[in-house]
Amino acid sequence: MKPVNPIKKLGITTLCLALAGALVLGGCGSKPEKEVVYETETLPENDGRPASLKLSMSLGAGNDMADYDHAMEEAVEEIIRKYQADFPNTAVELLPMNSDGEEPADIVLVKDSGAGGAGDLLDLSEYMDFWDNEGSLTAGAGYIMHYMGRESVYAVPVDIGQNLFFYRKDWFDQFNEDKTTAQEKVRLENWGRVLEVPEKLGDKGRMAVSRELAEDCFFSILWSNLGTGGLADPAGAYYLPGNEGETIFSHEKAEKSVETFRQVYEAALDRGDMSGSEAVEAFVNGEAGVLIADARTAAELAKKMPEGTWAAAGFPQGDGNMAVTPCRWIGWGVRADTQEPEKAIHFLCYLTNGDNNTHLAKALGTLPIYKEALSMEPSLLEGDRAAEMTMLNDSACRYAGIPRTVSGFAEKDQVFQRELGEFLAGSLSTGELLETMDSRCREAFLNHQGLPIPWLTEE
């Protein structure tokens, strides 16, 4: 159990009376021993009465789960069998991946955009004690669970998709071999050092990155310069802290971030005017020493390049001593219209407990949601996702994203891709780019309709 703020537990009036009594009994000069008030854990229960649950593996039309094949169905079915052995009166039916997503289900897959949201799902924050007690949640898991902002919990992660920096380890090691100081070496820990790579390695230091990743790169640079403390909320990362809808594009670090973004693409092959697959091919062929690409590229590089010639790392840090990046994800949620909310949440907790989540990570190659998974299953640190697994314990790695609760951005995958493309093409100046972004976000804030914006709600 965790200590709780006595004001929240007792109420202002009760607290004041308690303090007054303590002063009378203890005298003005005495220091009465402070009483610690504990809150009671709130955990879901299964009362054993007959019930039926349906769990959907579909993300709806056009959103298949091909990356996981049928291994995920088999792994979840195994967990269902174990659950039903303990709770035989609760029937859990697994709806197949290839279903159209329209059959009613109690537990559903939620996507970072599109499916899900506060209007469709139960807020699970009342039961957050369960996941906190299971282990130390990773930064990615924490962000996804609170993707609608503040303390609300509408999803529990299945997997995360993100971009990584891939680099020619053999070239970097060769250059660094006779260097004695960190400053002399070629490194990627912050954006300033990234921009030194072409200067130090020459042709071998060229970068390959597609303009398809322009928005992800830009926001990682800006968010990393601000740090998560400089954002209204990681789930509201277009806005600055406060209640006025002031945007990050008006911050003094925005202009510097645009300049770094410009330099990255100026240093890229063809200024980034290539597809993602062309960028990967350029790296494989030795035309570039650095590749910015989706983390899943690791599997392709492992097949096409000799072992030891390349490595992967997370995005560089900014002025905030953090590497804050956007991500894509899928997760589990409980539908708001379920007829068995307590049992649905109980099964979801079972599905995502430490043992089962670690088992799924090993079986499917997904990222676990608990840091302890790496000690429970060391083999997770091997294979195509080794770099991402290592990042789970890096306190500098954070995540932020599009403000889903602001109605103008609710279901968008990209918001400013066109404007950033125009900037790289020279059609927009730095000032015009930031002014456009600022104006659109202020307008969305002012025109918001729907549920209250979480980071504006007093806790």
Long-range contacts (C-beta under 8 A, 24 or more apart in sequence): 1-38, 1-39, 1-40, 1-41, 2-38, 2-39, 3-36, 3-37, 3-38, 3-39, 4-37, 4-38, 4-39, 6-35, 6-37, 9-37, 9-39, 10-37, 41-129, 41-133, 42-126, 42-127, 42-129, 43-127, 43-129, 43-130, 43-349, 44-127, 44-130, 44-342, 44-343, 44-345, 44-346, 44-349, 45-342, 45-346, 46-87, 46-90, 46-342, 46-343, 46-346, 46-347, 47-342, 48-87, 48-89, 49-89, 50-89, 50-90, 51-89, 51-90, 51-91, 51-340, 51-343, 52-90, 52-91, 52-92, 52-93, 52-340, 53-90, 53-91, 53-92, 53-93, 53-106, 53-107, 53-340, 53-343, 53-344, 53-347, 54-92, 54-93, 54-95, 54-103, 54-104, 54-105, 54-106, 54-107, 55-80, 55-92, 55-93, 55-94, 55-95, 55-105, 55-106, 55-107, 55-108, 55-347, 56-95, 56-99, 56-101, 56-103, 56-105, 56-107, 56-108, 56-109, 57-94, 57-95, 57-96, 57-97, 57-99, 57-109, 58-95, 58-96, 58-97, 58-98, 58-99, 58-100, 58-101, 58-109, 59-101, 59-109, 59-111, 59-114, 59-115, 59-330, 60-100, 60-101, 60-102, 60-114, 60-115, 61-100, 61-101, 63-101, 63-111, 63-114, 63-115, 64-97, 64-98, 65-97, 65-109, 65-330, 67-296, 68-364, 68-366, 70-97, 71-363, 71-364, 72-97, 72-360, 72-364, 73-97, 75-359, 75-360, 75-363, 75-364, 76-351, 76-360, 79-350, 79-351, 79-356, 79-359, 79-360, 83-347, 83-350, 83-351, 90-343, 90-347, 92-347, 104-335, 104-337, 105-335, 106-334, 106-335, 106-338, 106-339, 106-340, 106-344, 107-332, 107-333, 107-334, 107-335, 107-344, 107-347, 107-348, 107-351, 108-332, 108-333, 108-334, 108-335, 109-158, 109-330, 109-331, 109-332, 109-333, 110-154, 110-155, 110-330, 110-331, 110-332, 110-333, 111-329, 111-330, 112-144, 112-147, 112-327, 112-328, 112-329, 112-330, 112-401, 113-402, 113-404, 113-410, 113-411, 113-412, 113-413, 114-411, 116-154, 116-155, 116-333, 117-148, 117-154, 117-404, 117-410, 118-148, 118-152, 118-154, 118-405, 118-451, 119-336, 119-450, 119-451, 120-333, 120-335, 120-336, 121-154, 121-155, 121-333, 121-334, 121-335, 121-336, 122-154, 122-333, 122-334, 122-335, 122-336, 122-338, 122-341, 122-345, 123-152, 123-153, 123-154, 124-153, 124-154, 124-156, 124-333, 124-334, 124-345, 124-348, 125-151, 125-152, 125-153, 127-153, 127-345, 127-349, 128-153, 130-349, 131-156, 131-349, 131-352, 131-369, 134-352, 134-353, 134-354, 134-370, 135-354, 135-370, 135-371, 135-372, 135-373, 136-370, 136-371, 136-372, 137-369, 137-370, 137-371, 138-367, 138-368, 138-369, 138-370, 138-371, 138-392, 139-392, 139-395, 139-397, 139-398, 139-399, 140-327, 140-329, 140-367, 140-369, 140-392, 140-399, 141-369, 141-370, 143-234, 143-235, 143-327, 143-398, 143-399, 143-400, 143-401, 144-327, 144-329, 144-331, 144-399, 145-331, 146-234, 146-235, 147-235, 147-329, 147-401, 147-404, 148-235, 148-404, 148-405, 148-454, 149-233, 149-235, 149-236, 149-403, 149-404, 149-405, 149-453, 149-454, 149-455, 150-233, 150-235, 150-454, 150-455, 150-457, 150-459, 151-454, 151-459, 152-454, 154-333, 155-329, 155-331, 155-332, 155-333, 156-331, 156-332, 156-333, 156-348, 156-352, 156-369, 157-329, 157-330, 157-331, 157-367, 157-369, 158-329, 158-330, 158-331, 158-332, 158-360, 158-366, 159-329, 159-330, 159-364, 159-366, 159-367, 160-327, 160-328, 160-329, 160-367, 160-388, 161-294, 161-295, 161-296, 161-327, 161-328, 161-329, 162-294, 162-295, 162-325, 162-326, 162-327, 162-328, 162-388, 163-213, 163-216, 163-217, 163-292, 163-293, 163-294, 163-295, 163-315, 163-325, 164-292, 164-293, 164-294, 164-295, 164-297, 164-298, 164-312, 164-313, 164-314, 164-315, 164-387, 164-388, 165-194, 165-290, 165-291, 165-292, 165-312, 165-313, 165-314, 165-315, 165-316, 166-283, 166-290, 166-291, 166-292, 166-293, 166-297, 166-298, 166-301, 166-310, 166-311, 166-312, 167-289, 167-290, 167-291, 167-310, 167-311, 167-312, 167-313, 168-204, 168-283, 168-286, 168-289, 168-290, 168-309, 168-310, 169-308, 169-309, 169-310, 169-311, 170-308, 170-309, 170-310, 171-201, 171-204, 171-289, 172-201, 172-289, 175-200, 175-201, 188-290, 188-313, 188-316, 189-316, 189-317, 190-316, 190-317, 190-318, 191-221, 191-224, 191-260, 191-264, 191-316, 191-317, 191-318, 193-316, 194-264, 194-290, 194-316, 195-260, 195-263, 195-264, 195-267, 197-267, 197-289, 197-290, 198-267, 201-289, 204-289, 205-289, 205-290, 206-267, 206-268, 206-269, 206-287, 206-288, 206-289, 206-290, 207-264, 207-267, 207-268, 207-269, 207-288, 207-289, 207-290, 207-291, 207-292, 208-268, 208-269, 208-274, 208-279, 208-280, 208-282, 208-283, 208-287, 208-288, 208-290, 208-291, 208-292, 208-293, 209-264, 209-265, 209-268, 209-272, 209-279, 209-291, 209-292, 209-293, 210-272, 210-274, 210-275, 210-276, 210-278, 210-279, 210-293, 211-265, 211-272, 211-273, 211-274, 211-420, 211-421, 211-424, 212-275, 212-276, 213-276, 213-292, 213-293, 214-261, 214-265, 214-272, 214-417, 214-420, 214-421, 214-424, 215-326, 215-414, 215-415, 215-416, 215-417, 215-420, 216-325, 216-326, 217-261, 217-264, 217-265, 217-292, 218-257, 218-258, 218-261, 218-416, 218-420, 219-325, 219-326, 219-400, 220-315, 220-323, 220-324, 220-325, 220-326, 221-257, 221-260, 221-261, 221-264, 221-318, 222-248, 222-253, 222-254, 222-257, 222-318, 223-248, 223-318, 223-324, 223-325, 223-400, 224-315, 224-316, 224-317, 224-318, 224-319, 224-320, 224-322, 224-323, 224-324, 224-325, 225-253, 225-256, 225-257, 225-318, 225-319, 225-320, 226-251, 226-253, 226-318, 226-319, 226-320, 226-324, 227-318, 227-319, 227-320, 227-321, 227-322, 227-324, 228-320, 228-322, 228-324, 228-398, 228-400, 229-320, 230-320, 231-400, 232-455, 233-403, 233-454, 233-455, 234-324, 234-398, 234-399, 234-400, 234-401, 235-400, 235-401, 235-403, 235-404, 235-405, 235-454, 235-455, 236-403, 236-405, 236-406, 236-453, 236-454, 236-455, 237-324, 237-400, 237-401, 237-402, 237-403, 238-402, 238-403, 238-406, 238-409, 238-441, 239-403, 239-441, 239-445, 239-455, 243-456, 245-441, 245-442, 245-445, 245-446, 247-437, 247-438, 247-441, 247-442, 249-434, 249-435, 249-437, 249-438, 249-441, 250-434, 250-438, 253-319, 254-434, 255-430, 255-434, 257-318, 258-423, 258-430, 258-433, 258-434, 259-430, 261-420, 262-423, 262-424, 262-430, 265-424, 271-424, 272-424, 283-310, 295-385, 295-387, 295-388, 296-384, 298-384, 298-385, 298-387, 299-384, 302-384, 311-387, 312-386, 312-387, 313-387, 314-387, 314-388, 314-391, 314-394, 314-397, 317-396, 321-396, 322-396, 322-397, 322-398, 323-396, 323-397, 323-398, 324-398, 324-399, 324-400, 325-397, 325-398, 325-399, 325-400, 326-399, 326-400, 326-401, 326-402, 327-399, 327-401, 367-392, 368-392, 403-453, 405-450, 405-451, 405-453, 405-454, 406-444, 406-445, 406-448, 406-453, 407-444, 407-447, 407-448, 407-449, 407-450, 408-440, 408-443, 408-444, 408-447, 408-448, 409-444, 415-440, 416-440
